Amino acid sequence: MPSPLQAAYDARLAQGEIRPDPAQAAALAALVRLEGDLAAAEPSGFTAFFRKPESQRGVYLVGPVGRGKSMLMDLFFANAPVEKKRRVHFHVFMGEVHRLIDAWRKGDAAARKAKFGQHKGDDPIPPVADVVAGEARLLCFDEFQVTDIADAMILGRLFEALFARGVTLVATSNRTPDQLYKDGINRQLFLPFIELLKSRVEVVSVAGPHDYRLDRLRAAGTWFSPNDPDNARSFMALWRDMLGGEDEVGETLEVLGRKVHLPHAQGGQVRASFASLCAVALGPNDYLAIAERFHTVFLEDVPRLTPARREEARRFVILIDALYEARAKLIVLAQAEPTALYPEGDGAFEFERTASRLQEMRSADWLEEAG
């Protein structure tokens, strides 16, 4: 039987939606292989009631941003012959896992029974794995990365339990398995998970020279001013284009025990207003967390600043410094050009450095090197 995934990819080529890309060929072949393995393993008929699902060797697509990893995984997910499947950003998934663990630890017998269908034992990993595996036999993770020690310490046992329950994994990442949680605290305790991961997935590089997201940014530009209806429409059109058809899922970052909610986020991209980041009591640690978490930031409704808004200007300077040091891509909808944003007032002289950085961050050289 012809591969539905291969047919879907070929149809996009024929329609001109994508171009032939040799760097994607190995990734497509690996996903087509997995598509066939899942189809062969899918229980059917009378035996479906008794046959335990089996975990298949998954696929781990690794490479720089903009090379088509997410597009390939989207096509695979849409065509995967599995009834129970889920595509989710890895960071969102781990947040859910931590909430499930917390619910098991804090719940009494009745609460556990209601949420997990069981209540005995002190170890939360088996019941949490039962819930996850019950919802999805195929897990597709976008932006697989491990930076949090709490995630690192449970991943090995969690995924060992998930694989034992027949879950298959597909993931995209800009880090190879061996680079995950690099330089993290107690990383030696994380190494068994790396070995487990490598044994259960086929690692495929998608690292061609062509950056498709960069093409969009080059064509549209990254600084939209003044903030009029035409520029606002262009800014939002670029945001939707960069999402590639994916929905905004939002993100909540925990910083020093506080939560910073960013409702317009997907994968490594976030869209936020100037007011939500600079007119509220955020500080350097918040901006560093945003810069670490997202490779592309859309910042909208940046006003022309006045002496009465010097605190907002100060926060804006700190935000831009954090994004600059993290080499993030920055797309801005502003009332004025960088040099005219804060012409006078306390700190206006120091703001000239920020204006210079903003000019650099909109340059072609920056786009080539950032992210």
N, C-alpha and C positions, 0 to 999 in steps of 0.2 A: 504493500500500500504506500503511495507517495506521501511524503512528509507534509502535513499541513503547515508546519513552521517554515519549511523551505519554500512552499508555495506562497506563503504570505510575504516572505522576504523578496522573492522573485517578483511578486506583484508590485511591491513598492519600487523596486528597480525599474520595472517597465513603465510605471506611472511617473518616473522622474522625482519621486519623493526623496530617494536616497541615491547615491552614486556608487558604482562598483568600488569596493574597498578591500584590497587583499588582506589588510590587517584584521578584518572582521571574519575572514573565511574560516580560520581555525576555531574561533568562538562559535560560529554558526554550526560547524560540523559537530562540536562537542554537545551543543544544545539539541541538535537533531538526534544524536546518539541517545541522549537522555530521554528525549521524547519517545523514542522507540522502546527504551527500557521500561519506562513508566507504563506505556500501553500494554506491554507484555506482562507486566506484574499486576495490572489492575484486576482485582477480583471481580468476577462476573457470575451471573446465574446463581444456582443453588449453593455453590461453594463460597460465594461471597459472604454468607452468614457465618462461615466457620474458618475461613482462611485469614490468617493474620497478615496485615500489610507488611511489606518488606521495604526497608530503606534502600534506595538505589544510590549508586555513586553519582554525586551531584556535580555541579560546575561552579567554579569560582573565577569570575572574570576580573582581571586586574589590569590597570593602566591609568594614564592621566585622564583628567576630565575632558569631555567633549569628543571622545573617540567613538561613541555609539554603544557603550556598554549597556546603558539603561534602555536604549531603543531595542537592542537585541533581547534583553530580558523581558521587556514589555511584550514583544512578539511571542517569545516562548511562553510566557504566562498565559496570554490570550489563547494559545493553541495547545497548552499542556493537557493531556488526556487524563486529568484527575478531577474528581468532583470536589473534594475538599482541598482548596488551595488558598494561599494568602500571599499578597505582595505588600510589603511594609518597609518603611525605613528602619534600619537596624536600631537606631537610637530610640525610636518610638517603641519598638518591640521590647527592648530591655527595660524601658520605663514601665511597661505593662507587667513584665516579669517581676520586677521589684515590688510592685503593688500587690501582685498575687502572693508573693512570699510574705509580705507584711500582713496580708489578710489571713493567711494560714497561721502565722505565729500569734496574732492577736485574737483570732476567733475562738469562740467556745465551740463545743461539739455541734450545736445546732447551726451556728453560722458556717462552720466548715462544711457540714453536710449540705447546706443549701447552696454553697458556692462551688464545692469540689465534688460532691457526691460521696464523700468519705470524711472521716474525722479522726482516725487513729494515727498516732505517731508524732514525733517531734520534728522529723526531717521534712522540710517543705518541698524539696526538689521533686520527689516522685509524684505527689498530687499536682504540683504545678505543671510538670511534664505531661501528666494525664490530660489536663485541661487544654494545653497547647496542641498536643497530638490529636485530641478529640475534635479540634476545630480545623486542623489543616494537616494533610499528609504531605503537602508540598509547601515549603516556606521559601519565598523569594525575597531576599534582603537587598535593599539599595544602600550604597554607602556603608559597607561593612567596615567599621573601625572600632578600636577599643582604646579608650583613653582613661576610663574610670576604673579605679581599683575595685570598687564594689562589683562592677561587671566582670572584671578579670577573674575575681576569686570564685565566681559561681559558674562561669561558662563551661568549664570542662565537665563537671558533673551534670549540668543541665543538658548539654548536647549529647553526652553519652546516653542519658535517659531518653532523649528525643529520638536518637538513631535506633535505640533498642525498641522503640514503639513504632518504628516504620516510617519516620519522617525523613524526607529527602530535602536537601538544601541546595539552593542556587543563590549566588551572591555577586554583587559588583563591589569593587573596592579600588582605591588608588594605592593600596599597600599589599604586598605579598603576604601570605600567612606568616612567614618568618619575621616580617617587619611589624606585625601587630603588637600593640602595647610596648613598643620599643622604648627602652630606658624607664619603664614604669616601675613603681615600687613593688618589691618582692616579685619581680618578673619571673624568677626561677619557678615560682609556683604556677605560672601561667603556661610554661613550656609544654606540659602534657596536653593541654588543649590544642596547641599548635600542631603537635604530632597527630592528634586525633583528627583534626580538621583536614590535614594533608592526606590522611588515609581514607577520608570519606568523600573527597571532592577531586575533580580534575581541574588543576589550576591552568588557566589559559590567559596568555598576555594579549591585550587589545591595546597596542601602543603604536599605532600608525602615526605618521607625521602630520596628518590632517586633523585639526581641531574644529569640529563643526560648530560648537558654541561660539568660538572665537570669530568665525565667519559672520554670525549674527550680530555680534557686538561691533565688529568693524563696519558692517554695513549700516547699522542704525546709529552708531555713536553712543557715548556713555554720559554725556552731559546735556541735559535738556533745559534750556532757559530762553525766555522767561517762562514762568509757570502759567501758561495760558492754555485754553482748551486743546489746541492742536498739539502742543508738546505733551500735555497730560495724556492725550490719546496715544501718542507715539510711545511714551514711557510705559503705559500699561500694555500696549501691543507687544513691546519687546519682552516684558515680564511674562506674558502668556506664551510667547514664542520660546523663551528660555525654559519654561516648565515642560515644553514638549507634550502637552496634552494631559499631564498629570495634575491631580487636584492638590490644592494647598491643604496640608494637614496640620500646620502649626507646630510649634515647638515650645517647650518650657525648660529653661535653663535654671539649674540650682546653683546659686552663687553665695557662698558663705552663709548657708542656711536660708537664704531668701530665694524666691522664685521670680524669674523674669519671663513673662509670657510673651511670645511672638506669634500672633495668630496667622500670619501670612508667610509660611515656610514650607519648603519641600526639598528633601535631600540636603544638598549643601548650599541651597539658595534661600535667601530671606528678603522680604520686602517690609519696610517699616517707615513710619513717618518721622520727620524731625521732632515733632512734638512728643511722640511716644518714647524717643530715645534721649532727647536733650532738654525737654521742658519738665522732666520728672527727676526724682532724686536717684539717679544712677551715677556710678563712679567708675574708676579705672578697672576694677575687677570685673564689673559687668561688661564693659566694652572689650576687655581681653577675652572673656568667655565667648562673646559673640564672634570675635575675630578668629578664635580657635575653632569654633563650631562650623562656621560658614565660609565657603570660598568665594561666594558672590553675594554682594549686598546691594539691594535696590533701596535707595533713600529718597523719599518723596517729600514734597512741600517744605523745602528748605527756604526760609524767608531771608529777606535782606535784614541783617542784624543791626541793632542800634545800641547806644550806651545803656538803655534801660533793660536790654536783654544780655547783659555781659555774662551772667551765669550760664545762660544757654550757649553763648559763644564759647565759654570756657569748656563746657561739656563736649561741644562739637569738636573742639581742638583735640581733646583727649580721645574721642571716638575715632577721628581720622588718624591720629597717631597710632592707635591700636591696629586699625585696618591696614595702614601703611606698613607697619612692621611685620604683619602677618602675610603681606603680599597678596591681599585680597583684591578681587575685581570689584569696582565700585561704579554703580550707575545712579545718577542723581537727577532729580527733577527740582530745579531751584528757581528762585525769583531773579537771580543775577548770575553773572560769570563769577568764578572764584575770587578774582581780585577785587570785585565790587560787593562782596557779601558783607564785609564788616569794615567799612572805610574809616570809621572813627569811633573812639570810646576806649574805656579801659581794656588794655590788651590788644588794641587794634594793631599796634606795631608788631607784637608777637604773632598776630594772626597772619601776617605776611608769609611766614614759614608754612602755615597750614595751606594758604592759597597756592603756594609753590608746589606743595605735595599734591594738592588736588589737580593742578595742571599736569603734573607728572603722571598721576594715576589715570588720566584720560588719554595718555599718549599710546601710540601703537606699540612702542617698545615695552611699556608696562603691561599691556594686554598680552603680549607674547610671553612675558616672563612670569606673570602673576598666576596665582591659583595652583 
